[in-house]
Amino acid sequence: MAQILREVKFTKQFKKDRQRELQGKYRKSLDDDLKCITDLLRRDCKLDPSWNDHQLKGKLQDCRDLHLHGLVLIYKKYDNILSLERLGSHSEVF
């Protein structure tokens, strides 16, 4: 059986969020952590329960979020695309 390998896209807001977070306390591990999570998400692998991956509600009901250290990653999967939407603290992304 062929494994899904989604194309990864980054929203303009995600790129801004990432740049902001690279100036903060997670700067040493952020890119490595994002690469690890992105690799798992684009292959539809099971995620570690500690990341608290879950579907969102309301106007973001087509998105999911997971928790990476003290940050929230909001993402969306559709067709063969993994779209990274937002990254930041809970108060920054909601």
N, CA, C and O atoms as a MOPAC input file, in Angstrom:
PM7 MOZYME 1SCF
protein

 N      0.84200 1    -1.18000 1     0.00000 1
 C      0.00000 1     0.00000 1     0.00000 1
 C      0.89200 1     1.25000 1     0.00000 1
 O      1.81100 1     1.36600 1     0.81100 1
 N      0.61200 1     2.16700 1    -0.90600 1
 C      1.39700 1     3.40300 1    -0.99300 1
 C      1.06800 1     4.32400 1     0.17300 1
 O     -0.08700 1     4.45100 1     0.58000 1
 N      2.08300 1     4.95000 1     0.68900 1
 C      1.90900 1     5.85200 1     1.81900 1
 C      1.62900 1     7.26900 1     1.30600 1
 O      2.25500 1     7.73800 1     0.35600 1
 N      0.67800 1     7.93300 1     1.95700 1
 C      0.38000 1     9.32300 1     1.62200 1
 C      1.56500 1    10.18400 1     2.00600 1
 O      2.12000 1    10.02700 1     3.09400 1
 N      1.95100 1    11.07300 1     1.14700 1
 C      2.98900 1    12.04300 1     1.46700 1
 C      2.46500 1    13.39800 1     1.00300 1
 O      2.57800 1    13.76400 1    -0.16700 1
 N      1.89900 1    14.12000 1     1.93900 1
 C      1.26300 1    15.39000 1     1.62100 1
 C      2.30200 1    16.47100 1     1.31000 1
 O      3.39700 1    16.48700 1     1.87200 1
 N      1.92800 1    17.36500 1     0.40600 1
 C      2.73800 1    18.54600 1     0.13700 1
 C      2.51300 1    19.53000 1     1.28800 1
 O      1.37800 1    19.72700 1     1.72200 1
 N      3.57600 1    20.13800 1     1.77700 1
 C      3.46800 1    21.06800 1     2.89700 1
 C      3.41600 1    22.49500 1     2.37400 1
 O      4.25500 1    22.91200 1     1.57500 1
 N      2.41300 1    23.23700 1     2.83900 1
 C      2.28200 1    24.65600 1     2.50700 1
 C      2.26700 1    25.44800 1     3.80200 1
 O      1.82400 1    24.95700 1     4.84000 1
 N      2.75200 1    26.66600 1     3.73100 1
 C      2.83000 1    27.54200 1     4.89300 1
 C      2.05600 1    28.82100 1     4.58400 1
 O      2.30900 1    29.47300 1     3.57200 1
 N      1.12000 1    29.17600 1     5.44700 1
 C      0.41700 1    30.43400 1     5.23900 1
 C      1.37300 1    31.58600 1     5.54000 1
 O      2.37900 1    31.41800 1     6.22900 1
 N      1.03900 1    32.73900 1     5.01400 1
 C      1.82400 1    33.94400 1     5.28300 1
 C      1.87200 1    34.22600 1     6.78200 1
 O      2.90600 1    34.62700 1     7.31700 1
 N      0.73500 1    34.01200 1     7.45600 1
 C      0.67600 1    34.25100 1     8.90100 1
 C      1.56400 1    33.26500 1     9.65600 1
 O      2.22800 1    33.65000 1    10.61900 1
 N      1.58600 1    31.99300 1     9.23100 1
 C      2.46500 1    31.01200 1     9.87700 1
 C      3.92200 1    31.44900 1     9.75600 1
 O      4.67900 1    31.36100 1    10.72300 1
 N      4.31500 1    31.91700 1     8.58300 1
 C      5.69500 1    32.35500 1     8.37600 1
 C      6.04500 1    33.50500 1     9.32000 1
 O      7.14200 1    33.53900 1     9.87700 1
 N      5.12200 1    34.43900 1     9.50000 1
 C      5.34300 1    35.54900 1    10.43700 1
 C      5.42600 1    35.02800 1    11.86800 1
 O      6.28900 1    35.43900 1    12.64400 1
 N      4.50800 1    34.11200 1    12.20500 1
 C      4.49800 1    33.52400 1    13.55000 1
 C      5.82600 1    32.82100 1    13.84000 1
 O      6.40000 1    32.98700 1    14.91600 1
 N      6.30500 1    32.04100 1    12.88000 1
 C      7.55700 1    31.30000 1    13.05800 1
 C      8.71600 1    32.26100 1    13.27600 1
 O      9.53800 1    32.04500 1    14.16600 1
 N      8.79400 1    33.30800 1    12.48400 1
 C      9.86700 1    34.29200 1    12.64900 1
 C      9.84000 1    34.91400 1    14.04800 1
 O     10.88300 1    35.11700 1    14.67100 1
 N      8.63000 1    35.21200 1    14.52800 1
 C      8.49400 1    35.77700 1    15.87500 1
 C      8.98600 1    34.78200 1    16.92000 1
 O      9.72500 1    35.14900 1    17.83400 1
 N      8.57700 1    33.52600 1    16.78500 1
 C      8.94400 1    32.51300 1    17.77800 1
 C     10.43100 1    32.17100 1    17.73600 1
 O     10.99200 1    31.73700 1    18.74200 1
 N     11.07300 1    32.36000 1    16.58600 1
 C     12.51500 1    32.11600 1    16.50300 1
 C     13.31200 1    33.14000 1    17.31200 1
 O     14.50500 1    32.94800 1    17.54700 1
 N     12.67700 1    34.19900 1    17.72900 1
 C     13.31500 1    35.19200 1    18.58800 1
 C     13.08800 1    34.88400 1    20.07000 1
 O     13.70200 1    35.50300 1    20.93800 1
 N     12.21100 1    33.93100 1    20.35100 1
 C     11.81300 1    33.63900 1    21.72800 1
 C     12.56300 1    32.47900 1    22.34900 1
 O     13.61800 1    32.06400 1    21.86900 1
 N     11.99500 1    31.96600 1    23.42700 1
 C     12.68500 1    30.94800 1    24.22400 1
 C     12.77700 1    29.57400 1    23.56400 1
 O     13.54500 1    28.72700 1    24.02000 1
 N     12.00400 1    29.33800 1    22.49500 1
 C     12.04800 1    28.03000 1    21.82300 1
 C     12.96400 1    28.03700 1    20.60800 1
 O     12.98000 1    27.06600 1    19.85100 1
 N     13.73100 1    29.11100 1    20.40000 1
 C     14.51000 1    29.28900 1    19.17500 1
 C     15.50900 1    28.16500 1    18.91400 1
 O     15.78000 1    27.84900 1    17.75600 1
 N     16.05900 1    27.55800 1    19.95300 1
 C     17.08800 1    26.52700 1    19.75200 1
 C     16.52000 1    25.23300 1    19.17100 1
 O     17.20100 1    24.54100 1    18.41500 1
 N     15.28600 1    24.90800 1    19.51800 1
 C     14.73800 1    23.61900 1    19.07700 1
 C     13.54100 1    23.74700 1    18.13800 1
 O     13.04100 1    22.73700 1    17.64400 1
 N     13.07700 1    24.95700 1    17.88400 1
 C     11.81800 1    25.13000 1    17.14400 1
 C     11.85000 1    24.49300 1    15.75600 1
 O     10.95700 1    23.71600 1    15.41900 1
 N     12.85400 1    24.80500 1    14.95300 1
 C     12.87000 1    24.26700 1    13.59100 1
 C     12.98800 1    22.74800 1    13.57600 1
 O     12.34200 1    22.09100 1    12.76000 1
 N     13.80100 1    22.17900 1    14.46400 1
 C     13.91600 1    20.71400 1    14.52700 1
 C     12.58800 1    20.09300 1    14.95400 1
 O     12.16800 1    19.08000 1    14.39500 1
 N     11.92900 1    20.69500 1    15.94000 1
 C     10.63900 1    20.17200 1    16.40600 1
 C      9.57600 1    20.27900 1    15.31800 1
 O      8.79300 1    19.35100 1    15.12100 1
 N      9.54800 1    21.40600 1    14.61400 1
 C      8.58200 1    21.57700 1    13.52900 1
 C      8.83000 1    20.58000 1    12.40200 1
 O      7.88200 1    20.04400 1    11.82900 1
 N     10.09400 1    20.32700 1    12.08200 1
 C     10.40900 1    19.35900 1    11.03600 1
 C      9.91800 1    17.97000 1    11.42300 1
 O      9.32900 1    17.26600 1    10.60200 1
 N     10.15600 1    17.57800 1    12.66100 1
 C      9.71800 1    16.27000 1    13.15300 1
 C      8.19700 1    16.13600 1    13.05600 1
 O      7.68500 1    15.15000 1    12.52600 1
 N      7.49000 1    17.12900 1    13.56900 1
 C      6.01700 1    17.07900 1    13.55700 1
 C      5.48000 1    17.13700 1    12.13800 1
 O      4.55200 1    16.40500 1    11.79600 1
 N      6.05100 1    17.99600 1    11.30900 1
 C      5.59900 1    18.10800 1     9.92300 1
 C      5.79100 1    16.78600 1     9.18300 1
 O      4.91600 1    16.37000 1     8.42400 1
 N      6.91900 1    16.13000 1     9.39600 1
 C      7.16200 1    14.82500 1     8.75300 1
 C      6.10200 1    13.80700 1     9.15800 1
 O      5.63000 1    13.03900 1     8.32000 1
 N      5.72600 1    13.79500 1    10.42900 1
 C      4.68900 1    12.87000 1    10.89100 1
 C      3.32900 1    13.23000 1    10.31300 1
 O      2.59200 1    12.35600 1     9.85700 1
 N      3.00000 1    14.50700 1    10.33000 1
 C      1.69000 1    14.94500 1     9.83500 1
 C      1.53500 1    14.69600 1     8.33800 1
 O      0.46900 1    14.27500 1     7.88800 1
 N      2.56100 1    14.94400 1     7.58300 1
 C      2.43200 1    14.79200 1     6.12400 1
 C      2.32300 1    13.33500 1     5.70700 1
 O      1.89800 1    13.04000 1     4.59100 1
 N      2.70600 1    12.41700 1     6.59800 1
 C      2.57100 1    10.97900 1     6.33000 1
 C      1.37300 1    10.36900 1     7.05700 1
 O      1.16500 1     9.15600 1     7.00500 1
 N      0.57600 1    11.22000 1     7.74300 1
 C     -0.59400 1    10.76100 1     8.50600 1
 C     -0.24400 1     9.72600 1     9.57000 1
 O     -1.00200 1     8.78500 1     9.80800 1
 N      0.90300 1     9.90700 1    10.20100 1
 C      1.33300 1     9.00700 1    11.27200 1
 C      0.60500 1     9.34800 1    12.57200 1
 O      0.11000 1    10.45900 1    12.76400 1
 N      0.56100 1     8.36700 1    13.44000 1
 C     -0.01400 1     8.58500 1    14.76800 1
 C      0.90700 1     9.50600 1    15.56800 1
 O      2.12800 1     9.34800 1    15.55800 1
 N      0.29400 1    10.47300 1    16.26100 1
 C      1.06500 1    11.45000 1    17.02600 1
 C      1.10500 1    11.08200 1    18.50400 1
 O      0.20800 1    10.41400 1    19.02000 1
 N      2.14400 1    11.52500 1    19.16100 1
 C      2.28900 1    11.30500 1    20.59400 1
 C      1.12700 1    11.98000 1    21.32700 1
 O      0.84600 1    13.15100 1    21.07000 1
 N      0.44900 1    11.27600 1    22.22800 1
 C     -0.69000 1    11.86200 1    22.95500 1
 C     -0.32200 1    13.12400 1    23.74600 1
 O     -1.19300 1    13.94700 1    24.02800 1
 N      0.94500 1    13.28400 1    24.10300 1
 C      1.34000 1    14.46700 1    24.86600 1
 C      1.19300 1    15.75100 1    24.04500 1
 O      1.17600 1    16.84500 1    24.60700 1
 N      1.08800 1    15.62400 1    22.72400 1
 C      0.90900 1    16.80500 1    21.87000 1
 C     -0.53500 1    17.29200 1    21.84400 1
 O     -0.82500 1    18.35700 1    21.29800 1
 N     -1.43600 1    16.51600 1    22.43100 1
 C     -2.84200 1    16.90800 1    22.55400 1
 C     -3.44600 1    17.35000 1    21.22200 1
 O     -4.09100 1    18.39700 1    21.15000 1
 N     -3.24400 1    16.56800 1    20.18100 1
 C     -3.78800 1    16.86500 1    18.85200 1
 C     -5.30200 1    16.72600 1    18.87700 1
 O     -5.82500 1    15.70500 1    19.32400 1
 N     -6.01300 1    17.75100 1    18.39800 1
 C     -7.47800 1    17.67800 1    18.38400 1
 C     -8.08500 1    18.60500 1    17.34200 1
 O     -7.48000 1    19.59400 1    16.92800 1
 N     -9.29300 1    18.25700 1    16.93100 1
 C    -10.07200 1    19.05100 1    15.98000 1
 C    -10.54800 1    20.32500 1    16.66200 1
 O    -10.90200 1    20.31200 1    17.84100 1
 N    -10.55600 1    21.42300 1    15.91600 1
 C    -11.05700 1    22.68100 1    16.46000 1
 C    -12.54200 1    22.83500 1    16.15000 1
 O    -13.10000 1    22.09600 1    15.34000 1
 N    -13.16700 1    23.79900 1    16.80100 1
 C    -14.60100 1    24.04400 1    16.63300 1
 C    -14.82000 1    25.46700 1    16.13200 1
 O    -13.88900 1    26.27000 1    16.05800 1
 N    -16.05500 1    25.75300 1    15.79400 1
 C    -16.41200 1    27.10800 1    15.37900 1
 C    -15.85100 1    27.45000 1    14.01800 1
 O    -15.84800 1    26.62000 1    13.10900 1
 N    -15.37000 1    28.68800 1    13.88000 1
 C    -14.89900 1    29.13800 1    12.57000 1
 C    -13.62400 1    28.43500 1    12.11700 1
 O    -13.24200 1    28.53600 1    10.95100 1
 N    -12.97000 1    27.73100 1    13.02100 1
 C    -11.76400 1    26.96700 1    12.66600 1
 C    -12.03600 1    25.46100 1    12.62600 1
 O    -11.11700 1    24.65900 1    12.79300 1
 N    -13.28400 1    25.08100 1    12.40800 1
 C    -13.64800 1    23.66500 1    12.48500 1
 C    -12.97200 1    22.79300 1    11.42000 1
 O    -12.94400 1    21.57000 1    11.56100 1
 N    -12.44000 1    23.38500 1    10.38400 1
 C    -11.72100 1    22.59700 1     9.38200 1
 C    -10.23300 1    22.44000 1     9.72000 1
 O     -9.46400 1    21.89300 1     8.92900 1
 N     -9.83900 1    22.92400 1    10.89600 1
 C     -8.43700 1    22.86000 1    11.33700 1
 C     -8.29600 1    21.96100 1    12.56600 1
 O     -9.26900 1    21.61000 1    13.23400 1
 N     -7.05500 1    21.61400 1    12.82500 1
 C     -6.69000 1    20.88900 1    14.03800 1
 C     -5.60300 1    21.69000 1    14.72900 1
 O     -4.97400 1    22.55300 1    14.11600 1
 N     -5.38100 1    21.40500 1    16.00700 1
 C     -4.22100 1    21.99800 1    16.66700 1
 C     -3.53300 1    20.96600 1    17.52800 1
 O     -4.12900 1    19.98100 1    17.96300 1
 N     -2.26100 1    21.22300 1    17.75900 1
 C     -1.49200 1    20.39600 1    18.67600 1
 C     -0.58600 1    21.30700 1    19.47700 1
 O     -0.31000 1    22.44100 1    19.08600 1
 N     -0.13100 1    20.79100 1    20.60400 1
 C      0.66300 1    21.57700 1    21.53600 1
 C      2.11200 1    21.11400 1    21.50100 1
 O      2.41900 1    19.93800 1    21.70000 1
 N      2.98400 1    22.07000 1    21.24300 1
 C      4.41000 1    21.81500 1    21.13400 1
 C      5.09500 1    22.69300 1    22.15500 1
 O      5.20900 1    23.90400 1    21.96200 1
 N      5.55200 1    22.09400 1    23.24000 1
 C      6.09700 1    22.85400 1    24.36900 1
 C      5.00100 1    23.81700 1    24.83700 1
 O      3.91400 1    23.36300 1    25.19400 1
 N      5.24500 1    25.09200 1    24.84500 1
 C      4.24100 1    26.06800 1    25.24800 1
 C      3.55100 1    26.72100 1    24.06700 1
 O      2.85900 1    27.72600 1    24.23000 1
 N      3.73100 1    26.16200 1    22.87500 1
 C      3.16200 1    26.75100 1    21.66200 1
 C      2.02700 1    25.89900 1    21.12200 1
 O      1.94800 1    24.69700 1    21.37400 1
 N      1.15300 1    26.55200 1    20.37400 1
 C      0.06300 1    25.87100 1    19.68400 1
 C      0.35100 1    25.93700 1    18.19100 1
 O      0.63400 1    27.00900 1    17.65800 1
 N      0.27900 1    24.79400 1    17.51400 1
 C      0.39800 1    24.72700 1    16.06200 1
 C     -0.98000 1    24.43100 1    15.49800 1
 O     -1.57800 1    23.40300 1    15.81800 1
 N     -1.48600 1    25.32400 1    14.66200 1
 C     -2.76700 1    25.10100 1    13.98900 1
 C     -2.45900 1    24.68500 1    12.56000 1
 O     -1.68400 1    25.33700 1    11.85900 1
 N     -3.07900 1    23.58700 1    12.14000 1
 C     -2.83100 1    23.07300 1    10.79400 1
 C     -4.12000 1    22.53700 1    10.19100 1
 O     -5.11800 1    22.32300 1    10.87900 1
 N     -4.06200 1    22.32900 1     8.88700 1
 C     -5.22000 1    21.82600 1     8.15300 1
 C     -4.72600 1    20.81000 1     7.12700 1
 O     -3.69300 1    21.01600 1     6.49000 1
 N     -5.46500 1    19.72000 1     6.97000 1
 C     -5.17100 1    18.72100 1     5.94300 1
 C     -6.34500 1    18.69600 1     4.96500 1
 O     -7.50400 1    18.60500 1     5.36900 1
 N     -6.03000 1    18.77600 1     3.69200 1
 C     -7.05600 1    18.64700 1     2.65700 1
 C     -6.39100 1    18.12900 1     1.39500 1
 O     -5.23600 1    18.44300 1     1.10800 1
 N     -7.14100 1    17.33000 1     0.64700 1
 C     -6.59200 1    16.69000 1    -0.54900 1
 C     -5.23000 1    16.08900 1    -0.17300 1
 O     -5.14700 1    15.30900 1     0.77600 1
 N     -4.18800 1    16.43300 1    -0.88700 1
 C     -2.84300 1    15.94900 1    -0.55500 1
 C     -1.97700 1    17.06900 1     0.00100 1
 O     -0.76600 1    17.10300 1    -0.21900 1
 N     -2.61800 1    17.99100 1     0.72700 1
 C     -1.93400 1    19.16800 1     1.26300 1
 C     -1.95000 1    19.15500 1     2.78900 1
 O     -2.95800 1    18.81200 1     3.40700 1
 N     -0.83000 1    19.52800 1     3.38100 1
 C     -0.75100 1    19.84200 1     4.80800 1
 C     -0.43700 1    21.32900 1     4.87100 1
 O      0.63400 1    21.75900 1     4.44400 1
 N     -1.35600 1    22.10300 1     5.39600 1
 C     -1.18500 1    23.55000 1     5.47900 1
 C     -0.94200 1    23.94500 1     6.93600 1
 O     -1.79400 1    23.73000 1     7.79700 1
 N      0.22100 1    24.52000 1     7.19800 1
 C      0.52600 1    25.03500 1     8.52800 1
 C     -0.00800 1    26.45200 1     8.58900 1
 O      0.43400 1    27.32400 1     7.84100 1
 N     -0.97300 1    26.68100 1     9.49400 1
 C     -1.74700 1    27.91300 1     9.51100 1
 C     -1.23700 1    28.95200 1    10.50800 1
 O     -1.06500 1    30.11800 1    10.15100 1
 N     -0.99500 1    28.54100 1    11.74800 1
 C     -0.58700 1    29.47800 1    12.81400 1
 C      0.35600 1    28.77100 1    13.77700 1
 O      0.36400 1    27.54400 1    13.87100 1
 N      1.15300 1    29.56900 1    14.49500 1
 C      2.05600 1    29.06000 1    15.51200 1
 C      2.22800 1    30.13800 1    16.56200 1
 O      2.54900 1    31.27900 1    16.23100 1
 N      2.02000 1    29.79400 1    17.81700 1
 C      2.22400 1    30.76400 1    18.88200 1
 C      1.59700 1    30.29300 1    20.17000 1
 O      1.12700 1    29.16000 1    20.28000 1
 N      1.59800 1    31.18700 1    21.14500 1
 C      0.92800 1    30.86900 1    22.40000 1
 C     -0.57000 1    30.82300 1    22.15300 1
 O     -1.05600 1    31.30400 1    21.12900 1
 N     -1.29100 1    30.24700 1    23.08800 1
 C     -2.73500 1    30.12800 1    22.96100 1
 C     -3.38200 1    31.50600 1    22.75400 1
 O     -4.27100 1    31.65800 1    21.91700 1
 N     -2.93900 1    32.48700 1    23.50800 1
 C     -3.53700 1    33.82700 1    23.40200 1
 C     -3.17700 1    34.50200 1    22.07400 1
 O     -3.92000 1    35.36700 1    21.60900 1
 N     -2.05900 1    34.12700 1    21.45900 1
 C     -1.67500 1    34.72300 1    20.18000 1
 C     -2.45300 1    34.14500 1    19.00200 1
 O     -2.75700 1    34.86400 1    18.05000 1
 N     -2.77400 1    32.87300 1    19.05600 1
 C     -3.40300 1    32.23400 1    17.88700 1
 C     -4.93700 1    32.18000 1    17.96900 1
 O     -5.59900 1    31.90300 1    16.96900 1
 N     -5.50500 1    32.44500 1    19.16200 1
 C     -6.96900 1    32.40700 1    19.27400 1
 C     -7.52300 1    33.74700 1    19.65800 1
 O     -8.73700 1    33.89700 1    19.79600 1

